[in-house]
Every structure is written in C-alpha cells, then in structure tokens.
Amino acid sequence: MIEVLPRDEAEKKYGDEMYDLFPVPPEVKELTIVIIPDWNINACNKQHTKSTGEVGEIIEDYWRYRNAKQLLEIAFNIK
C-alpha cells in the first residue's frame, strides 16, 4: 500500500516508525509512505511503482541479518 501525505500529517499518523537509516531531508514537505502490512512502514521522497511488474525482474544479490544492529539487510538489482 502506498500513501502520499504532507510531511506533518505523515509524522502525526506514523511518528518515527516511518523513518529508517536513510533520513528524508527536512526541506521535503510531501512524503510517499510505503506500507507492507505486518512488516514495514517507510517514508520516502522518491518515486515508486504500483507493483514490481512495472520494473521487471528483481534479482536478490544477498541478504544478511546484522545482529548487533537488529537489522535485516537485503541487496538486490533490477534486470
């Protein structure tokens, strides 16, 4: 699910939970919120597709769990 919201409204609705390791610059006033139910909410100021079918094949390079940071990292490329 994707929502496009003014930044202040998004922060009221989702709080800090929507921010990750790649901060959105403070001058960005409209955010795209990407929601994967029961897993992740992420704020972004980049363009997103409606589905992965729009970008082609996604090839996973690797994944790792960084225990010290409690972080799952997934690297991929788009063919």
C-alpha positions as CSV (number, residue, x, y, z in Angstrom):
1,M,0.0,0.0,0.0
2,I,1.3,3.5,-0.8
3,E,0.1,6.8,0.7
4,V,1.2,10.3,-0.3
5,L,0.9,12.7,2.6
6,P,2.1,16.1,3.7
7,R,5.1,15.5,6.0
8,D,3.4,16.9,9.1
9,E,0.3,14.7,8.6
10,A,2.5,11.6,8.0
11,E,4.5,12.3,11.1
12,K,1.3,12.6,13.2
13,K,0.0,9.4,11.8
14,Y,3.1,7.2,11.8
15,G,5.6,9.0,14.0
16,D,9.3,8.0,13.9
17,E,8.3,4.4,12.9
18,M,8.3,5.6,9.2
19,Y,11.9,6.8,9.2
20,D,14.8,4.4,8.6
21,L,18.6,4.5,8.1
22,F,18.2,6.9,5.2
23,P,16.7,10.1,6.5
24,V,14.5,12.3,4.4
25,P,15.8,15.9,4.1
26,P,13.9,18.4,6.3
27,E,13.0,20.5,3.2
28,V,10.9,17.7,1.8
29,K,7.3,18.6,2.6
30,E,5.5,15.7,0.9
31,L,6.3,12.0,1.6
32,T,5.4,8.8,0.0
33,I,4.7,6.2,2.7
34,V,5.2,2.6,1.6
35,I,3.4,0.2,3.8
36,I,4.0,-3.6,3.8
37,P,1.3,-4.8,6.3
38,D,2.6,-6.6,9.4
39,W,6.2,-5.9,8.4
40,N,7.3,-2.3,7.5
41,I,6.3,1.3,7.1
42,N,8.8,3.5,5.3
43,A,8.8,7.2,4.3
44,C,10.5,8.1,1.1
45,N,10.7,11.2,-1.2
46,K,11.4,9.1,-4.3
47,Q,9.1,7.9,-7.0
48,H,7.6,4.4,-6.6
49,T,5.9,2.0,-8.9
50,K,2.4,0.5,-8.2
51,S,3.8,-3.0,-8.5
52,T,7.1,-4.9,-9.1
53,G,5.7,-5.9,-12.5
54,E,6.4,-2.4,-13.7
55,V,10.1,-2.7,-13.2
56,G,10.9,-6.2,-14.4
57,E,12.8,-9.0,-12.7
58,I,14.2,-8.4,-9.3
59,I,17.4,-10.4,-8.5
60,E,18.5,-10.8,-4.9
61,D,22.2,-10.3,-4.6
62,Y,22.4,-11.3,-0.9
63,W,20.7,-10.9,2.5
64,R,22.2,-10.8,6.0
65,Y,20.9,-10.2,9.4
66,R,23.1,-7.8,11.4
67,N,22.5,-8.9,14.9
68,A,24.4,-6.0,16.5
69,K,22.1,-3.6,14.9
70,Q,19.0,-5.8,14.9
71,L,18.7,-5.2,11.2
72,L,17.8,-7.3,8.1
73,E,19.7,-6.1,5.1
74,I,18.6,-7.2,1.6
75,A,20.6,-6.2,-1.5
76,F,19.1,-6.6,-5.0
77,N,19.3,-5.4,-8.6
78,I,16.6,-4.9,-11.2
79,K,17.1,-6.6,-14.5
